[in-house]
Amino acid sequence: MPPLQFVVDRREAGKTLPAILKARYGLSWARAKRLVEGRHVKVSGQVETDVARRVKLGKPVEVAAGTVELSESVGRGEGVKGGRGEKNPDRRPPTVQKPGRVRPAFTPSPPHPLTPSLVYQDDAVVVADKPAGLTTMRHADEAAEFGERGRKFLPKTLADLLPGLLGSPNRPVIAVHRIDRDTSGLVVFARTRAAADHLAAQFRKHAVDRRYLALTRGVPPAGRIESLFVRDRGDGRRGTHRIGSAAGAKRAVTHVKVLEELGAFALVECRLETGRTHQVRIHLGEAGAPLCGEAVYDRPVNGKPAADGSGAARPMLHAARLGFAHPETGDAMGWDAPPPADFAGLLARLRAGASA
């Protein structure tokens, strides 16, 4: 079975990959995201894992063979490069079923195999150490699409797992920030609306102490990095706007400290002054030292990906430090979490290679 191929048309230009796949193939938002995150989609011949990347007009897209059933398409000629197929006047995906087969409305997903660790808990807040591979919280569009009934068929998020671990399965936690799915480390959730509002205010004022450990390809310059982030820096990826001001641009500030040089690699600490989406990954990549395992922000605009000889299976980023004022008592609180086994193991190998 050949891969499915198409070229982004004018109606799709500027949309994210999951949005394009969702519309073209009649997929759920969750499944479209999983296709991208699971490395099943290529753009211009390169595997694309960034669900937030917006794709430009004319870009060729390839979806791995066997990952999408043609019966799920919306009649737009999927599977034939550049094909259009027959228009569907009411824009609703046609129902295609094999004789004698009834397709369920939802396919139950197995329980998530990753379990977070509880670092701190009280009646107002809970701090958890999230493993890499676990999503922090449900995307708003995904939650709206599936509704309360459908959510039980989706993979569990950290926000879904915490109430049961806290012994209060019917008392949801409230997310006030998030870290990437493939990033490990510390995350705080509120347990009351008042606590959520207080914590959110601290994040807005940049009063929360957030420090990440990163393993990088190359050694980034130490010091303060400040830039203006836009949703499309010129190649469909988030990044820094280089010329003057731009509508919707957001200030991003990261403080970089090189802890250890490891030959062609480095162990780096990044302190966040702001908390923009993919901030550390973007700033380190644009500084010429992308994360080990980084496959999105590892290249200049419209340039080729940087070589990665680290062997990392994910972007090597860990949220190691979290500190804030307790929303009820005002006391300063802080926690440190050691890196997980894959991070520590790669660090040991890089140290051994640097000393050989």
N, C-alpha and C positions, 0 to 999 in steps of 0.2 A: 504494500500500500504506500503510495507516494505521499510526501508531506503536502499540507494545504498551503497554497501560496496566493497572495493577492497584493495589490498596490493600493496604498492609502489614497482615497479619492477626496474630493473637495468637502463632502459632507462629514468626513472623518478627520480631516486635517485639524491639528491642534487638540485633539482629544487624547486621553490616556489610552495605553494599550488595553487594559481590562475593559474600558468603555467601548472600544472598537470591537473587541472580540465578543463582548456581550451582545452588541447590536447585530453583528454579522452572523453569529451562529446561534442566537437565541439562548445563550448561556445565562446562568445565574451570576450575580455579581461575585459571589464567593468562588465559583468554579473558574471564572475568567481570571480572577486574581491568582488562584492556585496554579493555573497554566503558566502565568508569567513567573511567579515565585519559584515554581518547580523547574525552571530552565527549559521549558518546552517551546519557547517562542524566540525567533530571531528577527532582528531588524537590520536591514542592509548586511545580512550575512553574519552578524554578531549576536550571540545570546544576550537577551535583555531580561533582567530580573527586577528592574525598577518599576513598580506599579504606578508610580506618579509621573513617569516620563510621558511627555506629550509628543506625538509623532507628527512629523511634517508631511505635507502633500507630496505624493510621488514616491514615498519610501516603500521599498519592497518588504513584506512581512511573510515569514514562514512559520507555520505551526506544525510541530512534530507529528509524524504519521501515527494514527491510532489514538490520539489524545482527544479528538473531537469527532463525533458521529455526524456524517453528512445529513442524517435525518433531523438533526437539531438545527440545520441552517435555515436561513430566512429567505431562500430563493435568490441569492445574489451571485451564484456561480462559483462558490467556494470550491477549492480543489483545482481550479483552472486559473493559471496566472493571468491576472488582468481581466478575468471573465466577469460578466454582469449577471447573466441568468435572466430569469423572467421576473418582472416586477410584481410585487404583491400590493395591490391597490389599497388594502386597508392596513398595511404595515404590520399585520399580526403574523407571528411565525406559524407556518402550516403544521398541523398535527400529522405526523407520519408514524404509523405503528405497523409492526409485523403482525400477520394473522395469528390470532390466539395469544397475543402478548399484550399485557396491559402495563404501561409504564407508570410507576408510582410517582406521585407528586413530589416526593422527596426521597433521597437515598440516604439512609442513616449512615453517619460517619462513625468510625470506631473512636473510643475515648482517646484523648491526647495522651501519648506516653510520657510526656514531660511534666514533672511536678515541681512547682516552685518551693522555695524554703521561706518560712516565716521568720523574719529577723526581729520585728517588734510589732506589738499590737496592744491597743487599749480601746476604750469606747469611742475614741474620736478618729484614730488613724491606724493604718496597718502598713508596715514596710515589708516588702517581699524581695527576695533575690530571684530574679527571673532567669530561667535557662534559655540559651539561644535556641531558636526554632519555635518558640511560643509567642504568639501575638499578644500584645499588651491588652488591647480592648477591641471590640467590634467596631468596624467602620460604620458611620451613621447611615450611609446608603445601603449597606448590606443589611443592617438591622431593620431598616424600613422595608426593604424588599421582602424579607422572610417573615417579619412579625414575630410575636411571642410564640406562636405555635411552631413555626419553622425553625426557630433557633436551636432547638434540641437536636436537630439533624446536622448542625454545623460543627466543625472542630471547636473544641473549647479554647477560650482565651484565658489569660491570667485573671481578668475580671470575673470570668465565669467560675473559675476554680476556687478563688479565695473564700467566698462565703462558706463553702463546705469545709475547707481547711480551718476556718475560724469557728466552726461549730454552729453557724447560724445560716443554714442554706437558704432561708427565705428572706434574708436581709442583704440586699445587694450592696456592694461597695461602689464608691463614686470615683471615677478616674479624674485626675487633675493634670496629668502629663503622661507621656508615653515614651518608650524607647523602641527602636526598630525590632522587628521580629527576630533577626539574626544577631542582635546585640544582646549580650548577657548583662545581668547586674541589677542594681537597686532601683525599685520603683515604689512610690508612696501612693496610697489610695485613702480617701476619706471615708468615714463610716457615718457621718451626719452631713446634712446640707450646710450647716454653719461652719463645720470644719473644712468642707470643700471650698466654700467662699473665701475663707481665711487663707488657705493654702494657695488658691488661685491668685490671690492678691500678692502673695510673696513671690510667686513665679513671675507675675507681670512686672514687679519692681526689681527683678533679678536679684532677690535676696536669698535665694536657695543655693546652697553650696553643692555643685555638681561637678565631679571630676571623673574623667574616663581614662582608662589605660588602653593604649593602642600599640599594635605591632605594625610597623610601616616598612615599605620598600623604599630604601633611601633614608636620609636623615633630614627632617624638615628644619627650617630655620626656627630657632627659639624666639619667643616673644609674643607680642600681641598681633593677632590677625583680625582686621576689621574690613568688611565689605558689604555690599548691598546685594541681597539674594533676589533673583527673579525665578519664575517658574520655568522659563526656557532661556538658557544662556546663549542659544544660537544653534544648538544641535539636539534640541528636545529634552535635554537634561536640566535639572535645577542647577543653579550655580550663580557665579558673580557677574553682575552687569558691569562691564568695563568702561563704558562711555557715559559720563555725566549722570543724570538722574533718569529713572524709569518709573512709569506708572506701576504702582503696586509693589515696588521694591521694598524689601525689609532689611533693616540693619542686622548684621550678624557679627558677633565678637567672640573669638576663641583665644584663650591664653595657652600657649604651647611651651612645654618644658621637656627637653630631651633627658630622659633618665639614664639611658645606656645606649651607646653605639655598638652595634653588633655586625661589623663589617658592612655588607650591603644593606643591612636592615637596622632597625632601631626600636627601642622600647620608649614610648612617649606618654607623658601625662598631658591631658587637655582639660582645662577648666573652662566651663561654659559661663560666659557673662549673659548671653542671650540663649534661647533654646529653639532655634529654627529647625525645620525638618532636614535631616541628614547633615546637620551643620558640621560636625567633626569630619565626616567622610568627605564632604565637599572641600572644606578648608585644607585638609591634609593633601587631598588629591591635587588641588590647584597650586599647592606649595611644592609640588613635585615629589611628594612622598606619600603615595596612596597606601591605604591599608593593605596588609597581606590578605589575600582573598577577595579584595574589592574588584567587582566586575562592572561597575557603573561609572563611578567617578575616578577612573584610572587612566584618563586620557585628556589631552587638550581638546578644545572645541574642534569638531570634525577631524580629529586626529586618530591615530591608531592606539589601541590599548597598550599600556606599559607591560613589559615582561614581568612575570611573577614566578620566581623560583622558590617561593616559600613552601608550596604544597598545602597552603591553608584551604580548608573546605568552606569557609565562610569569612566575611569581613571580620578581622580580629579586633573587635572593639568591646570593651567591658566597662559598665558603669560601676566604678569601684567605690565612690564616695558620695554620700547624700547627707545633707544637713539642712535643717530649717528650724524655725521657732514653732514650738508646739501650739496648735491653734486655740487651745483652751487655757493652758498655763502660761504661755509665753516663754517657757524655758527653751534654751538653745539645745538642740539634740542633733546627734550625728552618728553615722554608721559607716563602716568600711567592710567591703566584701572581697575576699580573694578571688582571683580569676578562676574560671572553671578548668577542668582537666585538659581540654583541647588547647586552650590558650597557654596554660602552664607548660604543656608538653611541647608546643611549638617554640615557646621561649627557650626552653632547655636545649632544643635542637639548634636554634639559632646561636645560642651562646657557645655550644660545642663547635659549631662550624666556624664561628669567628675566632675561636682560640686555636683551631687546628693549624 
